[in-house]
Amino acid sequence: MSNENLQRNEAAARSALITTHSYDVLLDVRSAADPDVSGYASRSTIAFSADQPGASTFLDFMCRNVSSVVLNGTALPVSDVVDGSRIRLDNLQAENEVTVTGTALYSSSGEGMHRFFDPADGQCYLYTQYEPADARRVFANFEQPDLKARFTFHVIAPSGWEVASNGAEAARLPLADDAAASRWDFASTLPMSTYITTVLAGPYFKARDEWSKILDDGTRLDVPLALYCRASLAKSFDTGELFKLTKQGLDFFNGLFDFPYPWGKYDQAFVPEYNLGAMENPGLVTFTENYVFTSRAADSQYQGRANTLMHEMAHMWFGDLVTMQWWDDLWLKESFADYMGTLGVDRATDWDTAWVNFANNRKSWAYVQDQLPTTHPIVADIPDLEAAKQNFDGITYAKGASVLKQLVAYVGFDAFVAGSRQYFRDHQYGNTTLAELLSALSASSGRDLAVWARQWLQTSGISTLGVELDARDGVLNRVTLLQDAPDPASGRQELRPHRLRIGLYNFDAGGMLVRTGSVETGVTGAAEEIPELAGADRPALLLVNDEDLSYAKVRLDPGSEATVRVSLDRISDPMARALCWTALWNSARDGVTPASLYVEAVRRFAPAETGIGVLLNVLGNASTALEYYVPAEERDEVRAAFASAAATELRSAAPGSDQQLAWARTLATLSRTDAGQLALLRGMLDGTVAVPGLAVDAELRWSLWHALAAHGLAGEAELDAELTRDTTASGRAGHATALAARPDAAVKAAAWDAAVRGTELSNQLLSATIAGFNTGPEELLDPFVEPYFGCLETVWAERSIEIASRIVRGLYPASRHLAPADGSAAGGSPENHPVVVRTDAWLLAHPDAPRALRRIIIEQRDHLHRALTAQALTAQTLAGKTPSVAP
């Protein structure tokens, strides 16, 4: 409905009028296990004050129906005060109490109260997920982050279930009138925002532990710990490792922040069909159950899970204890948590590659996002909730964390920590903006950070750094550091100050590339000479931004690039090697060098890559390059060669190693569009081909089936038989993907109808179906170009924003083979590509479409345009022509 999208000015007006004190919420989910029951009773009692007696305000409640509204003892006529998702409250008093009862709906989209039926055993599981504004799908409330209150939850559920909430369980009593149900009462919380309240209910497996610490005043802080997962996953639930990480994190952050963990207990629940990696609900953090590894997982996946765990724990202070006033300052929690997550893994666990993986993987997410025309400053302009939903992106998380890493280097780690501690003390249980944080950090560091904030937090776009060398007879006469920093949104140059290191690498006696010198320097404008390097011997590799101190793309100079392309595997330092991988990848994405050269570098040097996180990343990049950036006329040849190399490395990798698993996954991915290794894949599935040490378990099996199905070599009966073997939630998703991947027009039409017109698919199965639909010959997808543009407004209006976003983004017709509408050859100007032309026409015809919808379309167009541009530049370069398309 039109009034679901709360505007920033509406929220500001409401928080200027009222102050919330407490909520008492009762949810009756005792009938949730009956799939024919679509809703549940919800009652919310709110105590709040109003600065202007006699004024009006409104509550938020997205539900099936409102049964009653009682304000200050007076029952209000429901039909008069309920308007869509809002409940009007008139004639307020200085102190008010309102009680709203109604029927809320179970969700299958991961928004609000998500209900899941486990295909393994039929059991029903519930959990809530609200960010940014879906608590209103569960109970009536004032849905904005700066109206904090104390929450007391009560839940009626089947007596045999586990039930949890933010507060500790205070009482559990069987119902007198229903022997099968009980009522759980939970302790009142400290003040928090609505979006981080939560409820968990179902026959979850639960493990318990505790953590304690003696505080500076001599008192003992005891924190009960619990872990939850579905009962059918319990055998794969490595609770010992998770409790160990949790205790390491609590030790680290309690010491770092010098503010005792404030939320009582610390529960962590791993839940199905989760839209996010995790959510920082105080006292009950929720995670995607993908972190319960039921199949073989690489060490980098375990490290990634640890990073997420530390990220969410940091939120207990950054985001929960102190919360942004409005979503403009979302970065105040997410950037900090992203930085702190990596810092926690680096300092509190046994992993020593946290910052390498951050540089190679996390920052790459930011680099992609920051080059889109929809990029935005870290401190963003968020006029409404739909915009807030779209801003959980690479800028808010990874770029913000990168910039904070720079800030720590600028002000000093001790000053940064001291400022953070004061920030928590000054604003505990309150809300802040950028100004309050800058004040605390400026005071602790003695630096005025206003200029830094304007340059780094309030501008958009990414700088590209390179060097211009003047060298003779192996000696550097002049080295000039160059900066190019266009803002994709405005087209203006946004030159920023960078403090960085330039590393000089040369071959040692053993033939390894090692750092033989470095210079700490900087650049503030478009060019800056580095006098410290004048007179130095020209190194084999001159690495700008060595040690990854600044947020910027790097272009290697021609001599350094030549060294890297023949000796990348001989760079001994893992961070330097990762930075060189990233430089090659950005060069391919930007169309500066042919994408086939990147694929060749991966084929040549990936087998020697020891960092499994880096290896998985570069193998994924190579697969992307093949499908998007390599021109069509050479794609089949390059893909076949790479798939053959993957098969070779699969057999030659150490049995049972992470590297072997990485090559197996890559081969399955490549084989969706390459037929050369299908016999090997079939043999791995049926056991006629053995790869020593490789566990062909459920996850890998579904990837292999996906590839075979894409070539029409796996029928419905075979896929159904595999599903009978794997009756898990992930198995069901793998089955949906493989079914939709079959190269048949009727199959594609059925998948399209299920995704776009149907409403039965859950969030997980929707994405799985879309993934299968997009696999296979592009010719089969061409008939869906016009239906896609024709359905956009209806999908956005009728589906939840989560589901609509998945449909709009996932089904964008990124066909790259179509000839331009003007009759010129394929591979010509990207502007003439029919999907680009059709996208531009839609955007022109719909200037008033919701901003969030337009943003997704604009971003998908840009991804396609970038791929076409890279292909055109590569084709022209290989043909020996001067490129006519600007990168």
URLIN-V515454 format. One record per backbone hydrogen bond with DSSP energy under -0.5 kcal/mol. NH is the residue of the N-H (numbers start at 1). CO is the residue of the C=O. E is the energy in kcal/mol with one decimal. If there is no record, write none. Layout:
# URLIN-V515454
nh:NH co:CO e:E
nh:NH co:CO e:E
This chain:
# URLIN-V515454
nh:4 co:1 e:-1.7
nh:5 co:2 e:-0.6
nh:6 co:4 e:-1.6
nh:8 co:383 e:-3.3
nh:11 co:7 e:-2.2
nh:12 co:8 e:-2.5
nh:13 co:9 e:-2.1
nh:14 co:10 e:-2.1
nh:15 co:11 e:-2.6
nh:16 co:12 e:-1.6
nh:17 co:13 e:-0.9
nh:17 co:14 e:-0.6
nh:18 co:14 e:-2.5
nh:19 co:49 e:-2.0
nh:21 co:47 e:-3.0
nh:22 co:47 e:-1.5
nh:23 co:150 e:-2.7
nh:24 co:45 e:-2.1
nh:25 co:152 e:-2.9
nh:26 co:43 e:-2.7
nh:27 co:154 e:-2.4
nh:28 co:41 e:-2.3
nh:29 co:27 e:-0.7
nh:29 co:156 e:-2.6
nh:32 co:29 e:-1.8
nh:34 co:31 e:-1.8
nh:35 co:33 e:-0.8
nh:37 co:34 e:-2.1
nh:38 co:36 e:-0.8
nh:40 co:104 e:-2.3
nh:41 co:28 e:-0.8
nh:42 co:102 e:-2.6
nh:43 co:26 e:-2.5
nh:44 co:100 e:-2.5
nh:45 co:24 e:-2.4
nh:46 co:44 e:-0.5
nh:46 co:98 e:-2.9
nh:47 co:22 e:-2.5
nh:48 co:46 e:-0.5
nh:48 co:96 e:-2.2
nh:49 co:19 e:-2.7
nh:50 co:94 e:-1.9
nh:51 co:17 e:-3.1
nh:54 co:92 e:-3.5
nh:55 co:52 e:-2.2
nh:57 co:89 e:-2.4
nh:59 co:87 e:-2.5
nh:60 co:141 e:-3.2
nh:61 co:85 e:-2.8
nh:62 co:136 e:-2.7
nh:63 co:61 e:-0.8
nh:64 co:103 e:-2.3
nh:65 co:103 e:-1.2
nh:67 co:65 e:-0.5
nh:67 co:101 e:-2.3
nh:68 co:101 e:-1.6
nh:69 co:76 e:-0.5
nh:70 co:99 e:-2.6
nh:71 co:69 e:-0.5
nh:71 co:74 e:-2.6
nh:72 co:70 e:-0.6
nh:72 co:97 e:-3.2
nh:74 co:71 e:-1.9
nh:75 co:73 e:-0.5
nh:76 co:69 e:-3.4
nh:78 co:76 e:-0.5
nh:80 co:77 e:-1.1
nh:81 co:77 e:-1.7
nh:82 co:78 e:-2.1
nh:83 co:81 e:-0.6
nh:83 co:86 e:-3.0
nh:86 co:83 e:-1.8
nh:87 co:59 e:-2.1
nh:88 co:81 e:-3.1
nh:89 co:57 e:-3.1
nh:90 co:88 e:-0.5
nh:91 co:54 e:-0.7
nh:92 co:55 e:-2.5
nh:96 co:48 e:-3.3
nh:98 co:46 e:-2.2
nh:99 co:70 e:-2.4
nh:100 co:44 e:-2.5
nh:101 co:68 e:-2.1
nh:102 co:42 e:-1.9
nh:103 co:65 e:-2.4
nh:104 co:40 e:-2.3
nh:104 co:102 e:-0.6
nh:105 co:137 e:-0.5
nh:106 co:38 e:-2.4
nh:107 co:113 e:-3.2
nh:112 co:129 e:-2.4
nh:113 co:105 e:-0.5
nh:114 co:112 e:-1.0
nh:114 co:127 e:-2.4
nh:115 co:107 e:-2.8
nh:116 co:125 e:-2.5
nh:118 co:116 e:-0.6
nh:118 co:123 e:-3.1
nh:121 co:118 e:-0.6
nh:122 co:118 e:-3.2
nh:125 co:116 e:-2.7
nh:126 co:201 e:-3.0
nh:127 co:114 e:-1.4
nh:128 co:199 e:-1.1
nh:129 co:112 e:-1.8
nh:134 co:130 e:-2.3
nh:137 co:134 e:-1.4
nh:138 co:135 e:-2.1
nh:139 co:135 e:-2.4
nh:141 co:60 e:-2.1
nh:143 co:141 e:-0.9
nh:144 co:142 e:-1.7
nh:146 co:325 e:-0.5
nh:147 co:144 e:-1.4
nh:148 co:146 e:-0.8
nh:149 co:192 e:-2.0
nh:150 co:21 e:-2.0
nh:152 co:23 e:-1.8
nh:154 co:25 e:-2.4
nh:155 co:184 e:-2.3
nh:156 co:27 e:-2.8
nh:157 co:155 e:-0.6
nh:157 co:182 e:-2.1
nh:159 co:180 e:-2.5
nh:161 co:158 e:-1.9
nh:162 co:202 e:-3.2
nh:164 co:200 e:-2.4
nh:165 co:167 e:-0.6
nh:166 co:198 e:-0.7
nh:170 co:185 e:-3.2
nh:171 co:185 e:-1.8
nh:173 co:183 e:-2.3
nh:175 co:178 e:-0.6
nh:175 co:181 e:-2.4
nh:178 co:175 e:-0.7
nh:181 co:178 e:-1.7
nh:182 co:157 e:-2.6
nh:183 co:173 e:-3.0
nh:184 co:155 e:-3.3
nh:185 co:171 e:-2.8
nh:186 co:153 e:-2.4
nh:187 co:168 e:-3.2
nh:189 co:151 e:-1.9
nh:192 co:149 e:-2.3
nh:196 co:193 e:-1.1
nh:197 co:194 e:-1.7
nh:200 co:164 e:-2.5
nh:201 co:126 e:-1.9
nh:202 co:162 e:-1.8
nh:203 co:124 e:-0.8
nh:204 co:202 e:-1.9
nh:205 co:229 e:-3.1
nh:207 co:227 e:-2.3
nh:209 co:225 e:-2.1
nh:211 co:223 e:-2.2
nh:213 co:221 e:-1.8
nh:215 co:213 e:-0.6
nh:215 co:219 e:-3.2
nh:218 co:215 e:-2.1
nh:221 co:213 e:-3.5
nh:221 co:219 e:-0.5
nh:222 co:220 e:-0.7
nh:223 co:211 e:-3.4
nh:223 co:221 e:-0.5
nh:224 co:222 e:-0.5
nh:225 co:209 e:-3.0
nh:226 co:266 e:-1.4
nh:227 co:207 e:-2.3
nh:228 co:268 e:-2.2
nh:229 co:205 e:-1.6
nh:233 co:230 e:-1.7
nh:234 co:231 e:-1.2
nh:236 co:233 e:-2.0
nh:237 co:234 e:-1.3
nh:238 co:236 e:-0.9
nh:239 co:237 e:-2.0
nh:242 co:238 e:-1.9
nh:243 co:239 e:-2.9
nh:244 co:240 e:-1.9
nh:245 co:241 e:-2.4
nh:246 co:242 e:-2.3
nh:247 co:243 e:-2.4
nh:248 co:244 e:-2.3
nh:249 co:245 e:-2.6
nh:250 co:246 e:-2.5
nh:251 co:247 e:-2.4
nh:252 co:248 e:-2.2
nh:253 co:249 e:-3.0
nh:254 co:250 e:-1.8
nh:255 co:251 e:-1.5
nh:256 co:252 e:-2.7
nh:257 co:253 e:-2.7
nh:258 co:254 e:-1.1
nh:265 co:263 e:-1.1
nh:266 co:224 e:-2.9
nh:267 co:283 e:-1.7
nh:268 co:226 e:-2.1
nh:269 co:285 e:-3.0
nh:270 co:228 e:-2.4
nh:271 co:269 e:-0.7
nh:271 co:287 e:-2.9
nh:279 co:286 e:-2.6
nh:281 co:279 e:-1.1
nh:284 co:281 e:-1.6
nh:285 co:267 e:-2.6
nh:286 co:279 e:-1.7
nh:287 co:269 e:-3.1
nh:288 co:277 e:-2.3
nh:289 co:271 e:-2.1
nh:291 co:288 e:-1.6
nh:292 co:289 e:-2.2
nh:293 co:291 e:-0.9
nh:294 co:292 e:-0.9
nh:301 co:298 e:-1.1
nh:302 co:298 e:-1.4
nh:303 co:299 e:-2.4
nh:304 co:300 e:-2.4
nh:305 co:301 e:-2.2
nh:306 co:302 e:-2.3
nh:307 co:303 e:-2.4
nh:308 co:304 e:-2.2
nh:309 co:305 e:-2.6
nh:310 co:306 e:-2.5
nh:311 co:307 e:-2.6
nh:312 co:308 e:-2.7
nh:313 co:309 e:-1.9
nh:314 co:310 e:-2.4
nh:315 co:311 e:-1.2
nh:316 co:312 e:-0.6
nh:316 co:313 e:-1.5
nh:317 co:314 e:-1.6
nh:318 co:314 e:-2.4
nh:319 co:317 e:-1.2
nh:319 co:322 e:-2.2
nh:320 co:315 e:-2.1
nh:321 co:316 e:-0.7
nh:322 co:317 e:-1.8
nh:323 co:430 e:-2.3
nh:325 co:432 e:-2.4
nh:329 co:326 e:-1.7
nh:330 co:327 e:-1.7
nh:332 co:329 e:-2.0
nh:333 co:330 e:-1.8
nh:334 co:330 e:-2.2
nh:335 co:331 e:-1.3
nh:336 co:331 e:-1.0
nh:337 co:333 e:-2.4
nh:338 co:334 e:-2.4
nh:339 co:335 e:-2.3
nh:340 co:336 e:-3.2
nh:341 co:337 e:-2.6
nh:342 co:338 e:-1.5
nh:343 co:339 e:-2.4
nh:344 co:340 e:-3.0
nh:345 co:341 e:-1.9
nh:346 co:342 e:-2.4
nh:347 co:343 e:-2.5
nh:348 co:344 e:-2.6
nh:349 co:345 e:-1.1
nh:357 co:353 e:-2.5
nh:358 co:354 e:-1.9
nh:359 co:355 e:-2.2
nh:360 co:356 e:-2.4
nh:361 co:357 e:-2.4
nh:362 co:357 e:-1.2
nh:363 co:358 e:-2.7
nh:365 co:361 e:-1.4
nh:366 co:362 e:-1.2
nh:367 co:363 e:-2.7
nh:368 co:364 e:-2.1
nh:369 co:365 e:-2.1
nh:370 co:366 e:-2.8
nh:371 co:367 e:-0.5
nh:371 co:368 e:-1.1
nh:372 co:369 e:-1.3
nh:375 co:372 e:-1.9
nh:378 co:459 e:-0.6
nh:379 co:457 e:-2.7
nh:380 co:328 e:-1.3
nh:380 co:378 e:-1.0
nh:382 co:380 e:-0.8
nh:383 co:381 e:-0.6
nh:385 co:6 e:-1.4
nh:388 co:384 e:-1.7
nh:389 co:385 e:-2.3
nh:390 co:386 e:-1.3
nh:391 co:387 e:-0.8
nh:391 co:388 e:-1.0
nh:392 co:389 e:-0.8
nh:393 co:391 e:-1.8
nh:397 co:393 e:-2.2
nh:399 co:394 e:-2.6
nh:400 co:395 e:-2.0
nh:401 co:397 e:-2.3
nh:402 co:398 e:-2.3
nh:403 co:399 e:-2.7
nh:404 co:400 e:-2.2
nh:405 co:401 e:-2.1
nh:406 co:402 e:-1.7
nh:407 co:403 e:-2.4
nh:408 co:404 e:-2.6
nh:409 co:405 e:-1.6
nh:410 co:406 e:-1.9
nh:411 co:407 e:-3.0
nh:412 co:408 e:-2.1
nh:416 co:412 e:-2.2
nh:417 co:413 e:-2.5
nh:418 co:414 e:-2.5
nh:419 co:415 e:-2.4
nh:420 co:416 e:-2.1
nh:421 co:417 e:-2.5
nh:422 co:418 e:-2.0
nh:423 co:419 e:-2.2
nh:424 co:420 e:-2.2
nh:425 co:421 e:-2.1
nh:426 co:422 e:-2.7
nh:427 co:423 e:-1.7
nh:428 co:424 e:-0.8
nh:429 co:321 e:-2.2
nh:430 co:321 e:-0.6
nh:430 co:427 e:-2.2
nh:432 co:323 e:-2.1
nh:436 co:433 e:-0.6
nh:437 co:433 e:-1.2
nh:438 co:434 e:-2.6
nh:439 co:435 e:-2.2
nh:440 co:436 e:-1.8
nh:441 co:437 e:-2.5
nh:442 co:438 e:-2.7
nh:443 co:439 e:-2.1
nh:444 co:440 e:-1.9
nh:445 co:441 e:-1.9
nh:446 co:442 e:-2.1
nh:447 co:442 e:-0.6
nh:449 co:447 e:-0.8
nh:453 co:449 e:-2.6
nh:454 co:450 e:-2.2
nh:455 co:451 e:-2.3
nh:456 co:452 e:-2.4
nh:457 co:453 e:-2.3
nh:458 co:453 e:-1.3
nh:462 co:486 e:-0.5
nh:464 co:484 e:-2.9
nh:465 co:463 e:-0.5
nh:465 co:553 e:-3.1
nh:466 co:482 e:-1.7
nh:468 co:480 e:-2.4
nh:469 co:467 e:-0.5
nh:470 co:478 e:-2.6
nh:471 co:469 e:-0.5
nh:472 co:475 e:-2.2
nh:475 co:472 e:-1.8
nh:476 co:536 e:-3.2
nh:477 co:470 e:-3.2
nh:477 co:475 e:-0.6
nh:478 co:470 e:-1.8
nh:480 co:468 e:-2.3
nh:481 co:479 e:-0.5
nh:481 co:528 e:-3.1
nh:482 co:466 e:-3.1
nh:483 co:526 e:-2.4
nh:484 co:464 e:-2.1
nh:487 co:492 e:-2.9
nh:488 co:486 e:-0.7
nh:491 co:487 e:-3.7
nh:494 co:485 e:-3.6
nh:498 co:523 e:-2.5
nh:500 co:498 e:-0.5
nh:500 co:521 e:-2.4
nh:502 co:519 e:-2.6
nh:503 co:501 e:-0.6
nh:503 co:543 e:-2.7
nh:504 co:517 e:-3.2
nh:505 co:503 e:-0.5
nh:505 co:541 e:-2.8
nh:506 co:514 e:-2.5
nh:508 co:512 e:-2.8
nh:511 co:508 e:-2.0
nh:513 co:570 e:-3.4
nh:514 co:506 e:-2.9
nh:514 co:512 e:-0.7
nh:516 co:504 e:-3.2
nh:517 co:504 e:-1.1
nh:519 co:502 e:-1.9
nh:521 co:500 e:-2.9
nh:521 co:519 e:-0.6
nh:523 co:498 e:-1.6
nh:528 co:481 e:-2.0
nh:530 co:479 e:-3.0
nh:531 co:529 e:-0.8
nh:533 co:530 e:-1.6
nh:534 co:531 e:-1.2
nh:535 co:476 e:-4.0
nh:536 co:533 e:-2.0
nh:538 co:474 e:-2.9
nh:540 co:505 e:-1.1
nh:541 co:505 e:-1.9
nh:543 co:503 e:-2.8
nh:543 co:541 e:-0.6
nh:544 co:542 e:-0.7
nh:545 co:501 e:-0.9
nh:546 co:501 e:-2.2
nh:546 co:543 e:-0.8
nh:548 co:545 e:-2.1
nh:552 co:550 e:-0.9
nh:553 co:463 e:-2.6
nh:555 co:465 e:-2.8
nh:556 co:554 e:-0.5
nh:561 co:557 e:-2.9
nh:562 co:558 e:-2.2
nh:563 co:559 e:-1.8
nh:564 co:560 e:-2.5
nh:565 co:561 e:-2.5
nh:566 co:562 e:-0.6
nh:566 co:563 e:-1.0
nh:567 co:563 e:-1.7
nh:568 co:564 e:-1.4
nh:570 co:567 e:-2.0
nh:571 co:568 e:-1.5
nh:572 co:513 e:-2.0
nh:572 co:570 e:-0.7
nh:577 co:573 e:-2.5
nh:578 co:574 e:-2.3
nh:579 co:575 e:-2.4
nh:580 co:576 e:-1.9
nh:581 co:577 e:-2.3
nh:582 co:578 e:-2.3
nh:583 co:579 e:-2.2
nh:584 co:580 e:-2.2
nh:585 co:581 e:-2.1
nh:586 co:582 e:-2.7
nh:587 co:583 e:-1.8
nh:588 co:584 e:-1.7
nh:589 co:585 e:-2.8
nh:590 co:586 e:-2.2
nh:591 co:588 e:-1.3
nh:592 co:587 e:-2.1
nh:593 co:587 e:-1.5
nh:597 co:594 e:-1.4
nh:598 co:594 e:-0.8
nh:599 co:595 e:-2.1
nh:600 co:596 e:-2.2
nh:601 co:597 e:-2.1
nh:602 co:598 e:-2.3
nh:603 co:599 e:-2.7
nh:604 co:600 e:-2.3
nh:605 co:601 e:-2.9
nh:606 co:602 e:-2.1
nh:608 co:605 e:-1.4
nh:609 co:606 e:-1.8
nh:612 co:610 e:-0.8
nh:615 co:611 e:-2.8
nh:616 co:612 e:-2.6
nh:617 co:613 e:-1.6
nh:618 co:614 e:-2.7
nh:619 co:615 e:-2.4
nh:620 co:616 e:-1.9
nh:621 co:617 e:-2.4
nh:622 co:618 e:-2.3
nh:623 co:619 e:-1.9
nh:624 co:620 e:-2.1
nh:625 co:621 e:-3.0
nh:626 co:622 e:-2.2
nh:627 co:623 e:-1.7
nh:628 co:624 e:-2.2
nh:629 co:624 e:-0.6
nh:629 co:625 e:-1.5
nh:630 co:625 e:-2.1
nh:634 co:631 e:-1.5
nh:635 co:631 e:-1.1
nh:636 co:632 e:-0.7
nh:638 co:634 e:-2.3
nh:639 co:635 e:-3.1
nh:640 co:636 e:-2.5
nh:641 co:637 e:-2.0
nh:642 co:638 e:-2.1
nh:643 co:639 e:-2.8
nh:644 co:640 e:-2.2
nh:645 co:641 e:-1.9
nh:646 co:642 e:-2.4
nh:647 co:643 e:-2.2
nh:648 co:644 e:-2.0
nh:649 co:645 e:-2.7
nh:650 co:646 e:-2.3
nh:651 co:647 e:-1.5
nh:652 co:648 e:-1.7
nh:653 co:649 e:-2.1
nh:657 co:654 e:-2.2
nh:661 co:657 e:-1.7
nh:662 co:658 e:-2.4
nh:663 co:659 e:-2.2
nh:664 co:660 e:-2.0
nh:665 co:661 e:-2.4
nh:666 co:662 e:-2.1
nh:667 co:663 e:-2.5
nh:668 co:664 e:-2.0
nh:669 co:665 e:-2.1
nh:670 co:666 e:-2.9
nh:671 co:667 e:-2.0
nh:672 co:669 e:-1.4
nh:673 co:670 e:-1.6
nh:674 co:670 e:-0.9
nh:678 co:675 e:-1.1
nh:681 co:677 e:-1.9
nh:682 co:678 e:-2.6
nh:683 co:679 e:-2.3
nh:684 co:680 e:-2.2
nh:685 co:681 e:-1.8
nh:686 co:682 e:-2.5
nh:687 co:683 e:-1.2
nh:688 co:683 e:-0.7
nh:689 co:683 e:-1.8
nh:692 co:690 e:-0.6
nh:694 co:691 e:-2.4
nh:695 co:693 e:-0.5
nh:696 co:694 e:-0.9
nh:697 co:695 e:-2.0
nh:701 co:697 e:-3.0
nh:702 co:698 e:-2.3
nh:703 co:699 e:-1.4
nh:704 co:700 e:-2.2
nh:705 co:701 e:-2.7
nh:706 co:702 e:-2.3
nh:707 co:703 e:-1.8
nh:708 co:704 e:-2.3
nh:709 co:705 e:-3.0
nh:710 co:706 e:-1.9
nh:711 co:707 e:-0.8
nh:711 co:708 e:-0.9
nh:712 co:709 e:-2.0
nh:713 co:708 e:-2.8
nh:719 co:715 e:-2.1
nh:720 co:716 e:-2.6
nh:721 co:717 e:-2.1
nh:722 co:718 e:-2.0
nh:723 co:719 e:-2.0
nh:724 co:720 e:-1.7
nh:725 co:721 e:-1.2
nh:726 co:722 e:-1.5
nh:727 co:725 e:-0.5
nh:732 co:728 e:-2.1
nh:733 co:729 e:-1.8
nh:734 co:730 e:-2.5
nh:735 co:731 e:-2.4
nh:736 co:732 e:-2.0
nh:737 co:733 e:-2.2
nh:738 co:734 e:-2.4
nh:739 co:735 e:-2.5
nh:740 co:736 e:-1.9
nh:741 co:737 e:-1.1
nh:742 co:738 e:-0.6
nh:742 co:739 e:-1.0
nh:743 co:709 e:-0.7
nh:744 co:742 e:-2.2
nh:748 co:744 e:-2.4
nh:749 co:745 e:-2.3
nh:750 co:746 e:-2.2
nh:751 co:747 e:-2.3
nh:752 co:748 e:-2.5
nh:753 co:749 e:-2.4
nh:754 co:750 e:-2.3
nh:755 co:751 e:-2.1
nh:756 co:752 e:-3.1
nh:757 co:752 e:-0.5
nh:757 co:753 e:-1.4
nh:758 co:753 e:-2.5
nh:763 co:108 e:-2.2
nh:766 co:762 e:-2.7
nh:767 co:763 e:-2.0
nh:768 co:764 e:-2.1
nh:769 co:765 e:-2.3
nh:770 co:766 e:-2.5
nh:771 co:767 e:-2.3
nh:772 co:768 e:-1.8
nh:773 co:769 e:-2.7
nh:774 co:770 e:-2.2
nh:775 co:772 e:-1.5
nh:780 co:777 e:-1.4
nh:781 co:778 e:-1.4
nh:782 co:778 e:-1.2
nh:784 co:781 e:-2.0
nh:785 co:782 e:-1.8
nh:787 co:783 e:-0.5
nh:788 co:784 e:-1.7
nh:789 co:785 e:-1.7
nh:790 co:786 e:-2.2
nh:791 co:787 e:-1.3
nh:791 co:788 e:-0.8
nh:792 co:788 e:-0.7
nh:795 co:791 e:-2.8
nh:796 co:792 e:-2.4
nh:797 co:793 e:-2.0
nh:798 co:794 e:-2.4
nh:799 co:795 e:-2.1
nh:804 co:800 e:-3.2
nh:805 co:801 e:-2.2
nh:806 co:802 e:-1.7
nh:807 co:803 e:-2.1
nh:808 co:804 e:-2.9
nh:809 co:805 e:-2.4
nh:810 co:806 e:-2.3
nh:811 co:807 e:-2.2
nh:812 co:809 e:-0.8
nh:814 co:812 e:-1.8
nh:815 co:813 e:-0.6
nh:821 co:832 e:-1.2
nh:823 co:820 e:-1.7
nh:828 co:825 e:-1.1
nh:832 co:829 e:-1.7
nh:833 co:830 e:-1.4
nh:837 co:833 e:-2.9
nh:838 co:834 e:-2.5
nh:839 co:835 e:-2.5
nh:840 co:836 e:-2.6
nh:841 co:837 e:-2.0
nh:842 co:838 e:-2.1
nh:843 co:839 e:-2.6
nh:844 co:840 e:-2.2
nh:845 co:841 e:-2.1
nh:846 co:842 e:-1.1
nh:847 co:844 e:-0.5
nh:849 co:846 e:-1.4
nh:854 co:850 e:-2.5
nh:855 co:851 e:-2.5
nh:856 co:852 e:-1.7
nh:857 co:853 e:-2.0
nh:858 co:854 e:-2.9
nh:859 co:855 e:-2.4
nh:860 co:856 e:-2.4
nh:861 co:857 e:-2.4
nh:862 co:858 e:-2.0
nh:863 co:859 e:-2.2
nh:864 co:860 e:-2.1
nh:865 co:861 e:-3.0
nh:866 co:862 e:-2.7
nh:867 co:863 e:-2.0
nh:868 co:864 e:-2.6
nh:869 co:865 e:-2.5
nh:870 co:866 e:-2.6
nh:871 co:867 e:-2.3
nh:872 co:868 e:-2.6
nh:873 co:869 e:-2.7
nh:874 co:870 e:-2.4
nh:875 co:871 e:-2.8
nh:876 co:872 e:-2.3
nh:877 co:873 e:-2.5
nh:878 co:874 e:-2.8
nh:879 co:875 e:-1.4
nh:880 co:877 e:-1.3
nh:881 co:876 e:-2.9
nh:883 co:881 e:-0.5
nh:886 co:884 e:-0.5
